[in-house]
Amino acid sequence: MRKGLIIGALIVIAIIVFFIFNKDSVPTESTRYIISVDHEGDSCKVTVDSPPKSKKSTQTERFESPSCNKLKEGNVITYRYLNEGKYLYIVSINKELTKDPLAGVVTKKNENDGKYYITVSSTSFGEEKFPVDKKDWARVNIRSNLAFYLDDWGTPINITKIQ
């Protein structure tokens, strides 16, 4: 009986520790309302609301994107954090996909339980792992140059060009 309680307690502790250490420190995607925009060519500094806070608060994000010139106060923007938050990609403005082009070189390919992934290295966003369709996974090779854009989190990337 005592042995069973000790084993049960160890299992509970292991599960708690797993979830604490497995938690990402940077969110993968965020949807926010734009409060203000400072345009600087293809880059912009955007102040957005910060809904996780209980009081009305804001945060400022910097984007390097062709879609910066489309951003206006009051828009709803969805963006993804790439390379542990070092690069922000605008996915959509008012739920309309931006299809901003990204480019990079495939450095790794892997398959896990029927899901396919490639790791892409880029001078703009660094290195990032993306889900891909099985047919795209078969078409790309290590060192393939890709042009692509991102959709909602968890969906495969949309490859527009492979060289």
N, C-alpha and C positions, 0 to 999 in steps of 0.2 A: 504494500500500500504506500509506504513512504517512498519507495523507489519510483513508483508511478507518478507521485506528486512532483518529485524532483525532475523527472524527465519531462513532464508537462510544463513545468515552470521554465525549463531550459528551452523548450520549443517556443513558448510565448516570447521569451527574451530574444531568441534568434530572429523571430519574425519582426519584432519591433526594431531591432538593430538593422535588419535588412532594409526596411522601409525608410529608416532615417538616413542611411548611407546611400541608398539608391535614388533618393530624391534629387532632381535636377536643380541646380542653383539658379539657372537662368530659364525663364519661361520660353517655350518654343514659338508661341504665336500670341498676339494680343490684338484686341479690337477696341478702339478708343475714339472719342469725339475730339475733333481738332478745336482748340481754343484760339490759337494764333499760328501764323506761318511767316517765317523770314526766308525769302527766296534768295539764293546765291547761285544762279546758273542751274546746273544739274544737281546741285546739292541744296539742302534746306534744313533749317532748324525749326522743329515743330513742337509747340507746346500742346500737350494732350491732357485730358482729365485722367485721374488716377483712381478708378473705381474701387480697388481693394481697400483703400483708406476710408474710414468712417466719416471723416470731415471732408469738406470740399478741398481737394488738393490737386496739384498738377505735377507733371514731369515733362522735361524737355528731351526730345530725341533728335538725332542728326541722321539724315538720309542722303545717300549719294544715288540719285535715281532720275531717269528722264521724266518720271511722273511727278516730280516735285512741282513743276509749273502748273499742274492740274489741281494742286491742293488749295483748299479755301477754308476759311473759318466756318465751323459748323458741319463740315464733312465727317463721315464716319470712315475711319481708316483701319484696315487690317494689315498688320505687318508681321514678318517672321524674323526671329533672331537666328543668325547664322554664326558659326564659329564662336560658340559660347557667348553670344551677345556683342561681338566686336563689329559685326556688320548687320545692318537692318535692311530688310527687303520689303518693299511695299507690294503686298499681294493684291489688295483691292481698295478702291475708293468708292464709297457708297454701294458696296456689294458688287461692283463691276470690276472684273479682273483687269489689272494693268498690263499684264504680259510683258513686263520689263525684261529685256534680254539679260541673261547671265551666260558666262562662258568659262570653260575650264578644261582640264585634262583629267581623264579617268586614271586613278592611281590604284584602285582596288575594286574587285567584284566579289560579292558573296551572296549566297543563298542560305536562308534559314527557315525551315519549316514551310517551304513553298512560297516564301516571300523573297523578292529579289532586291538587292541594294548595290549601289555603286558609290565609291568615294571619289569626289571630284576636288581637285586642287585648282585654285584660281588666284590670280594676283589681286583681284578686288575683294573677295570674301575669305580667302584662306582655304582651309580644307574642311569639307563637310560630307557627311554620308546622307544619300538620298534614296528613297524607294523608287523603283522603276518597274514597268510592266515586263513580263517575261519575254515578249518579243523584242523590246528595246534592250533588255539585258543580253539577249543572244546576239544582237547587232553590234554592240559596243565591245571594244577590246581595251586592254590596258594600254595607255598612251593615246587613246582616241581623243581628239579635240571635239568638244560638244558646245552647242549653243542650245539654251533651254530657258524655260520660265517656270515659276512655281505656282501651284494652285493651293487649295486648302491643305492644312497640315494633315499628314498621314496619307494623302493621295500621291500617286506616282508623279514624278516631274514630267513636264511636257517637253520632250526633246524636239527641237526644230531643225537641227543640223548635226551630222556626224561626219568627221573627216579623219 
